[in-house]
Amino acid sequence: MIITIQDKEFDTKEITQLYPAGVIKTGYEDETTQVSLEWLDVEAQGKVEVVGFGIFIHLGENEKHTFMFDTRDEMDEEIGRIASQLQA
């Protein structure tokens, strides 16, 4: 099955990981890291600087694609579009 994310097509047979995450500053220069949305909601309230949200796709071990969003609502809308494609 082929799914499309922001005009980029992926064969679901090749996807080894597909997940949403928050992106926060680590506190070291301009470095950022991914954190789970659950951790962001429960543990991080007011403790970290969120710089965005992303949908991350891994194709095997070497190929990775990142789709970044300014707000969680924008990311959630894209996740809804992905889910609709997977349910079709």
Secondary structure, DSSP 8 states (H G I E B T S, - for coil): -EEEETTEEEEGGGEEEEEEEEEEE-SSTT-EEEE-HHHHHHT-TTTS-EEEEEEEEEETTTEEEEEEESSHHHHHHHHHHHHHHHH-
